[in-house]
Amino acid sequence: MMGKWARLRSVSDVLLPMLLLPMMLVFSAACQRTRSLPSIEAAPVVSAESLATGAKLFAEHCARCHGVSGWGDGPEAQGTSKVRVQDLGDPVWQSNVSNDRLRAAILRGGPGVRKSAHMPAFPQLGRSRQELDGLVAHVRAMARTSP
C-alpha cells in the first residue's frame, strides 16, 4: 500500500511543476511593462501653411482647456477638479485614437463621440478640410515619446 502512495507522490512532483511553469511564464510576461510604445497613426499629410493654421486654431479654440502644450493644463481646465481634460500628448491615448475620431471630436464635440459634455463642438472648422487636417496634424505633433 505504501508503494502506491509513493508512486502517486512522485508523479505529482513531476506533473505539478510541468503544469505550473508554463502558466507562470505566461503570467509574468503579461505583467511585465512593455518597453516600446504602441504605434500611433500618422498625421494627415498637410502643407506647412495648413500646419501653421492648425497651430493657430489650436491656440484659439483648444489651448484654453488643453493647454499650450496639449497636456490638459489650460487655464479653464485648472478651474475645475470635476472634469479631467485629455492630455493630448499621452502616447497611449494617441495610439488609441484615429485621425477620423479626432476630426469627429473636433467637429461634434465630446457628446458627439460619447465623451465629456465639457468638450465643445467646433462645426465651423469643417468648412475647410485643409484647416481641419492641419489641426489634427498639430495634435499628432504633440505626442510625447515616453508616457
N, C-alpha and C positions, 0 to 999 in steps of 0.2 A: 504494500500500500504506500509506503514512503517513497518508493521509486517513482510512482506515478506523479505525485506532487512535485517531486524534484524535477521531473521532466517538464511539467507544466510551467514551473517557475523559470526554467532555463529558456523555454520558448517565449515567455512574456518578457524576459530580459533582452531577448533579441528583437522581438517584434515591436515592442513599445518604442525603443529608440528609432527604429526604421520608420515608424508611422509619425512620430513627433518631429523628427529632424526636418523633413520637407515642409511641414506646417510652420515650424519656427523660422525657417529661411524665408518663406513667403511673407509671413507677418513682419519680420524685421525689415525686409526690403520695402514693404508697403509703408512702414513707419518712418523710413529714412527721408529726410528732406531732399528734394530734387536739387541738383546742382545747377541745372540750366533753367532758364525762364521759358515759359510757354511761348510759342510763336505768336506774333502779332500781325494782323492783316496789314498789308502795305497800304500806305496812304494813297488817296487818289492822285493821279498824275495831274499836276496843275502848273500853270506858268508862275514865274516869280511874282508877277503882278497880282495874280489870284491869291497866292500865299500871303502876300502883304495885305491884301484886302481881308483875308481870313483873320489875320492877326488884329487888324483894326476892328473887325466885327466882334471878335472875342473881347477886346478891351471895352467896347461899347456895351455889349449885351451880357457877357458871361463873367467877366472878372469881378463884378460886384459880389458874386457868391462863390465862384470857383477860385478866385484869387488870380493875381497876375501870372503866377507860375502854374495855375491849374490844380493846386494841391487841396482845394476845398477850404481855403483860409481867407476868403474875401471878407470885406467889412460887414456885409449883410449876413454872411454865414456865421460870423462870430457873435452876432447879436442874439442868436437863439441856440439853445442847447437841445431843443427837441428835434431838430432836423439835422441829419448828417448829410452834408454836401459831398458829392462824389469827388474823390481825388482822381483827377483825370490823368495824372502821371503814373498811377499804380499799374505796373506791368501786367499783373494778374487780371485786373479789370480790363485793361487794353486788349489782352488776348481773348477775353470773353465777349467782346462787343464788336460787331461788324461795322463797316462803314455805313451800310444801309440802316442799321439800328441807330447810329449816331445821327444820321440825317433825319430819321423819324423822330428822335428825341428833340432835336433842334426845332423841327417844323411843328410837331404836335404837342410838345411839352411832356412833362412827366406822366400825366394821366394817359396820354396817347400811347405810351409804351409800358403802361402798368407800373409806373414808378411814382415818386413823390409828387403830390399836387403843388408843391412849392416851386417845382421847375416850370417856369412859364413857357408858353409856346411862342415861336417866332415865325409864323407862317409867311411873313413878308420876305424872309430870306430864301424862300422857294422860287422867287421870281427869276433868279439867276443861278443856274446850275454851277457856273464857274465860281461864283462867290460862295455858294454853299459848300462846294468841294474844297475851296480854299480854307474855309473854316474847319472842315473835317481834317484836312491835312495839317492845319495848325494844331488841332487837338492831338493828332497822332504824333506830332513832333514833341509833345510834352512827355511822352513815355520815358520813364526812368529805366536805366539798365539794371537796377537792383531794387528788390522790394523794400 
